[in-house]
Amino acid sequence: MMSSGKHSLSNSYSNSPIVPLSPLALSQDQDRNMVKFSKQFEGQLVPEWKEAFVDYWQLKEDLKKIRLLNNNTTTNAHQTTSFPHNLLSSISKFGLFGRRRDQGVIQVHKRLTASASKGGDLLYETELLEQFADTDAAKQFFECLDMQLNKVNQFYKTKEKEFLERGECLKKQMQILSELKTIIKQQQHRKGEEEDASISCSISCEEDSVRDRTEQEQQQQDSFMDELERNEVPFPHSPTSDEIGKPTDINMKTEKGKLRTLSGRVFSFQGKSLRINIPLATPSRTFSAISYLVWDDLVNQSSKKCGPQGRGKLHINKSKLHHAQKMIKGAFLELYKGLGYLKTYRHLNMLAFIKILKKFDKVTEKQVLPVYLKVVESSYFNSSDKVMNLSDEVEDLFIMHFADEDRRKGMKYLRPRQRKESHAVTFFIGLFAGCFVALLAGYIIMAHITGMYRKQPDSIYMETTYPVLSMFSLLFLHFFLYGCNIFMWRKARINYSFIFELAPTKELKYRDVFLICTTSMTAVVGIMFVHLSLVTKGHSYAQVQAIPGLLLLAFVLLLVCPFNIFYHSSRYRLLGVIRNIILSPLYKVVMLDFFMADQLCSQVPMLRNLEYVACYYITGSYKTQDYGYCMRAKHYRDLAYAVSFLPYYWRAMQCARRWFDEGQTNHLVNLGKYVSAMLAAGAKVAYEKERSIGWLCLVVVMSSAATVYQLYWDFVKDWGLLQMNSKNPWLRNELMLRRKFIYYFSMGLNLILRLAWLQTVVHSTFEHVDYRVTGLFLAALEVIRRGLWNFYRLENEHLNNAGKFRAVKTVPLPFHEVDEEE
């Protein structure tokens, strides 16, 4: 691990920009480190830009070849050494007057690209001026080194241009926003109103045409790859969205643009035609946009003729400006983060060149470092100061407009400090894990002695208390697997925080997740142990039956607790995601929303237990011990169908909303998968009520079709596997894990666990064990399958981002200037 001093480079996940240091100072600092530079380099590079960094590992391989050849040559030379040979060799190293000639070992030439006259770049080519032990190996090394230098320059220039354009656009956005806010303040001052002042602007009738974010990313990627091909710079193959199973049809998006830009209004302001676009991210904005569309179609048809009568009034009030300000603020933060990543890219690559050149000098005993380092230092990626200047400018603008000119407040947003991991968390994880194991062992022994889990014709405990334990077990098993996912994502360098759009200062680390799981399950098992002890001591169920209900109530109250305790931000983020899922498709769907909805699809048994427990305690059945009331009530039976459908329905509505926003038919095909799952779930619930041959046949048919559908989507779409032309048979070209057999094993395990519904047909149970225990075991297998699915799903998403070199979000901007010709 790198030194934590002021010369250390920031982690790629950090938003803090790098303090620029001289390359030699960085190199000296690294020499004092005990960890190999290659591991350090891999641990600190920007994961999504990995293919654009210096291929340090390939250069090391080339250098190993030179070292082996040098060793062989040295051995042969020792065997044939003579005094005249040594004398001539010593004299040959000096010219007249004793000057050394090692200064001219290599010469680096600059070659203009075909587009140099139009602002193109220079390509570097190295010529060997002295004979090496193996000239071919040395040539291969310098060819690779030149290719890496040219690649780094090209990528740096492409990203620099992208960020500079983004910076100029944000300056214009900020200027428009400031002018609109000034006008609103003036109107407030005139009218003396403090509540809702607004600007009345003329609406022009131009069609909305917002460039899609995915189209922007594709154009940026294409421009970079075209530039590399035009300049004849080889570049490693990286997976595109098509290869990973996510096709994009830009033309279709353009044609359906009007459907997805209902919030876009074109208005005239100070002689300019501007469009304000507020994303339809909330139900109120969605309903507002739909009502506007209906009104425009039914009442305002004449406005499409672009005549003088075809103009209306658009009111831009403080609420719309507030949303616009939030969008611009988010864009500034993402731009600053991207500039920080580009600084990391610059310094790490510079350091990589220094390290590999020092190794080359050590192996060959030549003085190459001073010559080639001058070329690297003068190359574009190291000499350009545009990124530094833009970073300072972004800081000043952000502090001025979003931090009330308070620099300390502004830098808290721009450079959020990472939360330090405490050793106390690790201690309490171990403490509560030990308590949980001890209490669980005691509970199992007591339950076995009392025979609570054996098959009995009438078991009040299994009907009323066991669903509570089953529900918490499934919930925290899922949460524990999420902690394992976080640990594996971090080990595999998968940027899950960026994919889920989590705040780096508030996200849960895997230790936090494990602490929550161990603490919660210790409390749950401890209370269930006390409850079972009271029952075995002769207390009636009427006296102790409220204990499991109070336990559930305590967890619900803790979840909604408004005080800033017990991971307040994470709890309310979870509640917000659940709200977005329940109100699908009214909310704009982001990665975290549909990822969470997929988790709920694997928790149908837990939701049905929650439904029964809620009915049992809300209706007061626990007082009368009438645990069969909820099973007899018709509305409860209807609700059981709804609970089985709901997770798949929510997920299907999210697919419909994503199709509406993005226009990809792929989402409609995904919607069909969840519809098939709904039909299969409904058939299972019906079969549980009426165990007839007809319903059994329907369960087999519907479940088989849904399973095939789901397996195809798991392997091909979600995981991006089963690519026929892949260099890794039946997998994909890019793999995050080194051992391929893990992927094959995971595919087989996913197939087996997807067939758990066969238990409905076979009716297999453990001997002398209640069927509810078997149901819990099968539900736990589905949760484990989902935990396995989670890792490969995010791996595929990460590779998709890396294929597009997407390391920061492209935040949509609110104001768009419209040309009069449009």
Buried (B, 14 or more C-beta within 10 A) or exposed (E): EBEEEEBBBBBBBBBBBBEEBEBEEBBEBBEEEEEEBEEBBBEBBBBBBBBBBBBBEBBBEBBEBBBBBBEEEEEEEEEEEEEEEEEEEEEEEEEEEEEEEEEEBBEBEEEEBEEEEEEBBBBBBBEBEEEBBBEEBBBBBBBBBBBBBBBBBBBBBBBBBBBBEBBEBBEEBBEBBEEBBEBBEEBBEEEEEEEEBBBEBEBBBBEBBBBBBBBEBBEBBEEBBEBBEBBEBEBEEBBBBEBBBBEBBBEEBEEBBEEBBBBBBBBBBEEEBBBBBBBBBBEEBBEBBEEBEEEBEEEBEEBEEEEEEBBBEBEBEBEBBEBBBBBBBBBBBBBBBBBBBBBBBBBBBBBBBBBBBBBBBEBBEBBBBEBBBEBBBEBBBBEBEBBBEBBEEBBEBBBEBBBEEEEEEBBEBBBBEEEEEEEEEEEBBEBBBEBBBBBBEBBEEBBEEEEBBBBEEEBBBBBBBBBBBBBBBBBBBBBBBBBBBBBBBBEBBBBBBBBBEBEBEEBBBBBBBBBBBBBBBBBBBBBBBBBBBBBEEEEEBEEBBBBBBEBBEEBEEEEEEEEEEEBEEBBBBBEEBBEBBEBBBBBBBBBBBBBBBBBBBBBBBBBBBBBBBBBBBEBEBBEEBEBEBBEEEEEBEEBBBEBBBBBBBBBBBBBBBBBBBBBBEBBEBBBEBBBBBBBBBBBBBBBEEEEEEEBBEBBBEBBBBBBEBBBEBBBBBBBBBBBEEBEEEBBBBBBBBEEEEEBBEBBEBBBEBBEBBBBBEEEEBEEEEBEBBBBBBBBBBBBBBBBBBBBBBBBBBBBBBBBBBBBBBBBBBBBBEBEEEE
